[in-house]
């Protein structure tokens, strides 16, 4: 602690001064009474005041009326109220025209009491005189209680049985404005009204200051708000508790995020109040596909990016987003990523076409949806094969064979819509190309009159480089008889043993069959339906008209034997005449 000057002046009679708050001694009273006043101090001066601020640099003067003589070595005690603090350690006495410094004085009760022992040479303070005790006269080393109120002191001497309270009081008031702080925080939604902001003005000791104007100002850009009529600021006056509220309502602007409402008040006090503009309800959703097309190869991927925003364009992050692909590509569940968008990966299927991709926010009612389009392009042909049906014809200038080219892509699927051109090395006339089935291209080839072997070629000109295939055409002077097809070695041969022949009016029939040789299983079909595994007898349903039942046996090595067929016809049922009618 720094030193505090203690100046004691005897108004009448000899004097010696001691001040400090301590327990009173039990003797004849030496103190008749006391008064007090504040000193708004300057160097070697005191301007008396009855009212001071709690944050003001002041000294205290206590005028002590002496009842009985106080000799050197005795003490005078002064004690202030809770919160006041004296600083030791020396006292200056003005006695008989001389100044005396008293060392060894002490404080008590947390520093709010002080004791001064009258030093030798100070003389004797006689009854009827008044001693003025100045505390903090020169150096202002007194701390006043922080709370405004009435400031009184208790005074006694070594011989007093009880302290005397000063007959008057010093009034303390709140200090100068020193702090401006927020009372509340504002949490709302973009475009909506916010709670009323509250700001509190206090002095350096924490006391509220009333009757002062506070300005509330929104930021110039970014998340923020506005007061009524679009004003950027509003004012309010502090009440008894030091709290001010703006005179106009505050509304959040359309930009989500945390922002600060600036506060300014008297004595250059400033502060800020934190506000948070929360995102609104989802109002718009957008879908981005990159790229918007894929090859239909079952493996290529595209990125789907979904943005969900409120009416002001703020990203909505907590909703559930789904993605529907229209039966084409597959999609992962959309997940929120750091760019505040929902991301999904689309994987192509093997079926070409254009698919509608639908993104939906299912957290709002009604659901919020948008669509995009993803094209799955057919895969280009990677192979071409050529067959001649038949491979041998008469060299008679009129016989024909059919050149059959088959185009397939990397997945082994047929490729349609290609430009396929057939040619012959022997000058055969080649007719127009027709795509008879997906990926199957046919053209008639007419024989010349010259026997020999010629090369027939098929070229897919839709690709660069072109795909080519070749087959050998034999032109004979006479056709050899066509041998019956020989079943593969070891292939089982199926035989139909029973089933309808000719006409039947039944809607269903059983076909029994067997195989010569070891058959691993049978495959059956009706008409041009797909082959399916079956067992004997096989129950078949059919409609009115002609039908062909076919069966084949498959060996253990997967080789299918020759097909056995039986044709039949279902007749319509007869109509019976009702009784009594001709």
Secondary structure, DSSP 8 states (H G I E B T S, - for coil): ---B-EEEEESSS------------SSS--EEEEEEEEEEEETTEEEEESEEETTS--EEEEEEEESS-B-TT-EEEEE--TT-EE--B-EEEEETTEEEEE---EEEGGGTEEEEE--TTS--B-TT-EEEEEESTTT--EE--SS-EEE--EEEETT-SS-EE-SS-EEEE-----EEEES--EEEETTSB-----EEEE-TTS-B--S-EEEEE--SSSS-EEEGGGBSEEEEE--TTSEE--SS-EEE-S--EEEEEEEE-GGG-EEEEEEEEE-----EEEEEEESSEEESSS--EEEEEEEEE-TTS-B--SS-EEEE-TTSSEE---EEETTTEEEEEEE--SS-EEEEEEEEETTSSS-EEEEEEEEEE-----EEEEEEESSEEESSSS-EEEEEEEEE-TTS-B--S--EEEEETT--EE---EEEETTEEEEEEE--SS-EEEEEEEEETTSSS-EEEEEEEEEESS----------TT--EEEEEE---EEE--SEEEEEEEEES--SEEEEEETT---EEE-SSEEEE--SEEEEEEEEEE-TTS-B---EEEEEEE--------TT--
